[in-house]
Structures are given as C-alpha cells and as structure tokens.
Amino acid sequence: MIIYSFVAAILVSLVSLVGVALLSFGTKRIEKYLSLLVAFSAGTLLGDAFLHMIGESLEGITYDSSTALYILGGFIFSFIIERFVHWHHCHTGQEHHHRLATMNLVGDSVHNLLDGFAIAASFAVSTPVGIATTLAIILHEIPQEMGDFAVLLYSGFTKKKAILFNLTTAFTAVVGVGIGLIAINTFQSIEKQLLLFAAGNFIYIAATDIMPELNRHEGIRRGIAHLIAILAGIGVMYLLLGLG
C-alpha cells in the first residue's frame, strides 16, 4: 500500500511535464481535442467518486447522515479553497501578473495535496480503487497542468522557471500521500472517511469546474461529443470494477 501510494503520487506529479510537452505542439493543434479530454476526465472523476470511492467506503456499513456529511465536507472544503484563491486575487486591488501566478501556485499546491490524500486513502482500501483514483487524477491533471503552465508564462515566467514551479507544486501530491498515510496509521478506519471526503472533492471538480467549462462550447455536435466522452470516462471506471 505504501509503495503503491508513493509511486502513484510521483506518476501524478510527473504529469505536469506531459502538459508542457503537449503545449509544445501548439495550442491550435491540440485545442480541437483538449475539450474532449477534459470531458473524459470529468467522466472518470465522477465514475471514480460514485463507483469506487463511495461504493468501497460503504461496503459493510449503512449509508447515513454522517456518511453524507463526509462527502459534503469534501465538496464544501473544495468550494472554500477555490473561493479563497479567487477572492484573494480579485480583492487585493493589485491586478498584477505576479499576483496571478502566486495565487495559481497556491491553489494548485492545495489541490495536489488533496489528490495525495485521495491516493493514500484509495490504496488503503484496495489496490483496484487506488489504480482507478490514480487514473482519474492523471486524466484530469493533463489539461489542468497545461492551463497552469500557460498562466505562469502569461505572468512573465520563463519557460524553464515555469516548468520548475509547476513541477514543484505538482509534488505536493507526494506530501499529501505522506500525511494521508500517517493519518491512516494513527486513526483507526479513517481511510474510509478520507475516501468519502475525497469523493466530495472529485464531484466538486467535475460538477463546478469542468461541466460549466464544457457548456461554454456551442453546437449540438460538440455537445454530443462531450457527452460521449463523459460516458466513456464513466465506462472506464465501471470496467475497472472488474479488477476487484
């Protein structure tokens, strides 16, 4: 469990380099397919949250109000973190590019830390759940890291400096795994609570960050393509249930 968790976190962290590599092909070339990847990642996040995280956490126990509160806690916590980052940026009175980069790095670090918690809790429950969660995070991280890299370049960072900072914040996922594992070994059966909390986080990302972005794309054909991609992502998560 420990080795799998750290290896998964390292793989997720290295995805920041994949995003940079994709940008080297030119934004126009990948723009056509990027929204489909984003839609697919939304499906994997939702599929992992409902089919793996919540499903495994409820094994052998009854769904009750406390279970719902852990999921809602993850959802609300994600909202608070995201709103704090946006509020801090919008109300400083200094719309400088450097401030934008700083807030982006802070928000990304917290997000990756939560990913580390999710990975640790998932592998603590079972290896298949850990694999499914890692895959969902990786698919979501590719387009996100591309956006983060673009923000740093826009803020005046050199390409080399942007890569370094992006990679540094990405490795907070490894720190998250370490903290998560310590909590799991310290508190009995806390992995299921962490998993439910992480599920709330995944649902928030898919429902409030990704879905609204997809709705900005016009056209019935594009909408159908996005729907198919979302369903495909859920389908992949469903097929991974067979690993257990």
C-alpha positions as CSV (number, residue, x, y, z in Angstrom):
1,M,0.0,0.0,0.0
2,I,2.7,2.5,1.0
3,I,4.9,1.8,-2.1
4,Y,1.9,1.9,-4.5
5,S,0.7,5.2,-3.0
6,F,4.0,7.0,-3.4
7,V,4.6,5.6,-6.9
8,A,1.1,6.7,-7.9
9,A,1.8,10.2,-6.5
10,I,5.1,10.5,-8.3
11,L,3.4,9.5,-11.6
12,V,0.7,12.1,-11.0
13,S,3.3,14.7,-10.3
14,L,5.2,14.0,-13.5
15,V,2.0,14.6,-15.4
16,S,2.9,18.3,-15.2
17,L,5.7,17.6,-17.7
18,V,3.2,15.9,-20.0
19,G,1.1,19.1,-20.1
20,V,4.1,21.1,-21.0
21,A,5.1,18.7,-23.7
22,L,1.6,18.8,-25.2
23,L,1.8,22.6,-25.3
24,S,4.9,22.4,-27.5
25,F,2.8,21.0,-30.3
26,G,0.9,24.3,-30.4
27,T,-2.4,25.3,-28.8
28,K,-4.3,25.4,-32.1
29,R,-3.4,21.8,-32.9
30,I,-4.5,20.4,-29.6
31,E,-7.4,22.7,-29.0
32,K,-9.7,20.6,-31.1
33,Y,-9.1,17.5,-28.9
34,L,-8.5,19.2,-25.5
35,S,-12.2,19.7,-24.6
36,L,-12.8,16.0,-25.3
37,L,-10.0,15.1,-22.9
38,V,-11.5,17.4,-20.3
39,A,-14.9,15.9,-20.8
40,F,-13.4,12.4,-20.5
41,S,-11.7,13.4,-17.3
42,A,-15.0,14.6,-15.9
43,G,-16.5,11.2,-16.5
44,T,-13.5,9.4,-14.8
45,L,-13.8,11.7,-11.8
46,L,-17.5,11.2,-11.4
47,G,-17.2,7.5,-12.1
48,D,-14.4,7.1,-9.6
49,A,-16.2,9.1,-6.9
50,F,-19.5,7.2,-7.2
51,L,-18.5,3.7,-8.3
52,H,-15.2,3.3,-6.4
53,M,-14.7,5.8,-3.6
54,I,-18.2,5.9,-2.2
55,G,-19.0,2.4,-3.2
56,E,-16.0,0.9,-1.4
57,S,-16.4,3.2,1.6
58,L,-20.0,1.9,2.1
59,E,-19.0,-1.8,1.9
60,G,-20.3,-3.4,5.1
61,I,-21.9,-0.3,6.5
62,T,-25.1,1.6,6.2
63,Y,-25.4,4.9,4.3
64,D,-26.5,7.5,6.9
65,S,-26.3,11.2,7.5
66,S,-22.7,11.0,8.8
67,T,-21.6,9.4,5.5
68,A,-23.3,12.1,3.5
69,L,-21.6,14.8,5.7
70,Y,-18.1,13.5,4.8
71,I,-19.0,13.7,1.1
72,L,-20.5,17.2,1.6
73,G,-17.5,18.2,3.6
74,G,-15.1,17.4,0.8
75,F,-17.4,19.3,-1.6
76,I,-17.7,22.4,0.6
77,F,-14.0,22.4,1.5
78,S,-13.1,22.5,-2.2
79,F,-15.5,25.4,-2.6
80,I,-13.9,27.3,0.2
81,I,-10.4,26.7,-1.1
82,E,-11.3,27.8,-4.6
83,R,-13.2,30.8,-3.5
84,F,-10.4,31.9,-1.2
85,V,-7.9,31.8,-4.0
86,H,-10.3,33.8,-6.4
87,W,-11.3,36.3,-3.7
88,H,-7.7,36.9,-2.6
89,H,-6.8,37.7,-6.2
90,C,-9.8,39.8,-7.0
91,H,-9.8,42.0,-3.8
92,T,-6.2,42.9,-3.4
93,G,-6.6,45.9,-5.6
94,Q,-3.4,44.9,-7.4
95,E,-4.2,43.2,-10.6
96,H,-0.5,42.3,-11.3
97,H,0.6,39.2,-13.2
98,H,2.9,38.2,-10.4
99,R,-0.1,38.0,-8.0
100,L,-2.0,35.9,-10.5
101,A,0.9,33.5,-10.7
102,T,1.2,33.3,-6.9
103,M,-2.4,32.5,-6.4
104,N,-2.3,29.9,-9.1
105,L,0.6,28.2,-7.5
106,V,-1.0,28.3,-4.0
107,G,-4.3,26.9,-5.4
108,D,-2.5,24.2,-7.4
109,S,-0.5,23.1,-4.4
110,V,-3.6,22.7,-2.2
111,H,-5.4,20.8,-5.0
112,N,-2.4,18.4,-5.4
113,L,-2.2,17.9,-1.7
114,L,-5.9,16.8,-1.7
115,D,-5.0,14.4,-4.6
116,G,-2.4,12.9,-2.4
117,F,-4.9,12.3,0.4
118,A,-7.2,10.6,-2.2
119,I,-4.4,8.4,-3.4
120,A,-3.4,7.3,0.1
121,A,-7.0,6.6,1.2
122,S,-7.8,4.7,-2.1
123,F,-4.9,2.3,-1.9
124,A,-5.6,1.8,1.8
125,V,-9.0,0.5,0.9
126,S,-7.8,-1.7,-2.0
127,T,-5.4,-1.7,-4.9
128,P,-8.1,-1.5,-7.6
129,V,-9.6,1.6,-6.0
130,G,-6.1,3.1,-5.8
131,I,-5.5,2.4,-9.5
132,A,-8.9,3.9,-10.5
133,T,-8.3,7.0,-8.5
134,T,-4.8,7.5,-9.8
135,L,-6.0,7.1,-13.4
136,A,-8.8,9.7,-12.8
137,I,-6.4,12.2,-11.3
138,I,-3.9,11.8,-14.1
139,L,-6.5,12.3,-16.8
140,H,-7.7,15.4,-15.0
141,E,-4.2,16.7,-14.4
142,I,-3.1,16.8,-18.0
143,P,-5.4,19.6,-19.1
144,Q,-5.1,21.4,-15.8
145,E,-1.3,21.4,-15.8
146,M,-1.4,22.8,-19.3
147,G,-3.5,25.6,-18.1
148,D,-1.3,26.2,-15.1
149,F,1.8,26.3,-17.3
150,A,0.1,28.8,-19.6
151,V,-0.8,31.1,-16.6
152,L,2.8,31.1,-15.4
153,L,4.1,32.0,-18.9
154,Y,1.5,34.8,-19.1
155,S,2.6,36.1,-15.7
156,G,6.1,36.6,-17.0
157,F,7.9,33.4,-16.0
158,T,10.5,32.0,-18.3
159,K,9.7,28.6,-19.8
160,K,12.4,26.9,-17.6
161,K,11.1,28.7,-14.4
162,A,7.5,27.8,-15.2
163,I,8.4,24.1,-15.6
164,L,10.3,24.1,-12.3
165,F,7.5,25.8,-10.3
166,N,4.8,23.7,-12.0
167,L,6.8,20.5,-11.1
168,T,7.4,21.7,-7.5
169,T,3.7,22.3,-6.8
170,A,2.8,19.0,-8.5
171,F,5.0,17.1,-6.0
172,T,2.8,18.3,-3.1
173,A,0.8,15.3,-4.1
174,V,3.6,13.2,-2.6
175,V,3.4,15.2,0.6
176,G,-0.3,14.6,0.6
177,V,0.2,10.9,0.4
178,G,2.7,11.0,3.3
179,I,0.2,13.0,5.5
180,G,-2.6,10.7,4.5
181,L,-0.7,7.6,5.3
182,I,0.3,9.0,8.7
183,A,-3.4,9.8,9.5
184,I,-4.5,6.3,8.4
185,N,-1.9,4.6,10.6
186,T,-2.7,6.9,13.5
187,F,-6.5,6.8,13.5
188,Q,-8.4,3.6,13.0
189,S,-10.6,3.2,9.9
190,I,-10.1,6.8,8.9
191,E,-9.3,5.8,5.3
192,K,-13.0,5.4,4.6
193,Q,-13.7,8.9,5.9
194,L,-10.8,10.3,3.8
195,L,-12.1,8.5,0.8
196,L,-15.6,9.9,1.2
197,F,-14.1,13.4,1.7
198,A,-12.0,12.9,-1.5
199,A,-15.1,11.8,-3.4
200,G,-16.8,15.1,-2.5
201,N,-13.7,16.9,-3.8
202,F,-13.9,14.9,-7.1
203,I,-17.6,15.6,-7.5
204,Y,-16.9,19.3,-6.9
205,I,-14.2,19.5,-9.6
206,A,-16.3,17.7,-12.2
207,A,-19.6,19.5,-11.4
208,T,-18.4,23.1,-10.8
209,D,-15.1,23.4,-12.7
210,I,-15.3,21.1,-15.7
211,M,-19.1,20.9,-16.6
212,P,-19.6,24.7,-16.8
213,E,-16.5,25.0,-19.0
214,L,-17.9,22.3,-21.4
215,N,-21.2,24.2,-21.5
216,R,-19.4,27.2,-23.0
217,H,-18.8,25.2,-26.2
218,E,-21.6,25.8,-28.7
219,G,-23.0,23.4,-31.2
220,I,-25.0,20.2,-30.9
221,R,-22.3,18.0,-32.4
222,R,-19.7,19.3,-29.9
223,G,-22.2,18.7,-27.1
224,I,-22.9,15.2,-28.2
225,A,-19.1,14.6,-28.4
226,H,-18.7,15.8,-24.9
227,L,-21.5,13.6,-23.6
228,I,-20.0,10.6,-25.3
229,A,-16.6,11.4,-23.7
230,I,-18.1,11.8,-20.3
231,L,-19.9,8.5,-20.6
232,A,-16.7,6.9,-21.9
233,G,-14.9,8.1,-18.8
234,I,-17.6,6.7,-16.5
235,G,-17.5,3.5,-18.5
236,V,-13.7,3.1,-18.0
237,M,-14.3,3.4,-14.2
238,Y,-17.0,0.9,-14.4
239,L,-14.8,-1.6,-16.2
240,L,-12.1,-1.1,-13.6
241,L,-14.6,-2.5,-11.0
242,G,-13.7,-5.9,-12.5
243,L,-10.2,-5.6,-11.2
244,G,-11.5,-6.2,-7.7
